[in-house]
Amino acid sequence: MLGNPGSNPLELFWDVIDAFDQKLDKKIAIVEDAIMKYNERHSKQTEYEDSQGDDKMNGGRRSFSIVPNTTWQAFSGVVDSELDAASSSMTEDDLRMVYKTVCLIDRLGLTVGANSSSQ
């Protein structure tokens, strides 16, 4: 390696970190899609109930979003209910990693997703 052009060990390290970051971003995008599907389905159901003159508060239901006090059970219930066959290859460990990452990002007040800037 010494004297030859190419990547040094530090650059190789950052290449590995970048690859992990890209994989995590893909998993977060899958989860965001699942949450959007859940919210769209829930929104349509609420609109239908409202059009039927249902004066109830729709069981207290509302759209799902991740906030610092979102529990793992609530998160996994929503995401598991909306994952399609293409994205069902995500393991529980993958989902837990996304959950922890998104909750941490939310606590820190950062953004995640397509509109966020990368380093």
Steps between C-alpha positions, in 0.01 A plus 500: 500500500773740589607705202213380281221734400156421639301518819668525835363314803300800622331540161417127498349535847276787385400299192374223729316751721340656192385157377336430840338844494355438153355164612343665805354777281333236279349330804375831637340575162317164511368579848399853396305351206326257735401784734375709207288206378360457850414870525343507150288193576403643838416839345269338243329297771446812713360692199257214434387492864454878495293480180273243666410753767681310773512747789748290695858612523603207278628311800752774573701393196734739325788479257816333624826687544812421693557719802744455790245307706395263218520145631658209317165319509316787330776544242531132413121456490458776242802404291429125506141559391612691190817325383447345159661186363791692347597658829407214730861382480576747777576314819390603848859612562475727192175648630646552847803676351273731298281562807798591718655717229182691420414552867853627566484733201164630622636559851793694357273707277668386179328397176498167325392394155534627146509867602779461753855595413779248525851562624 
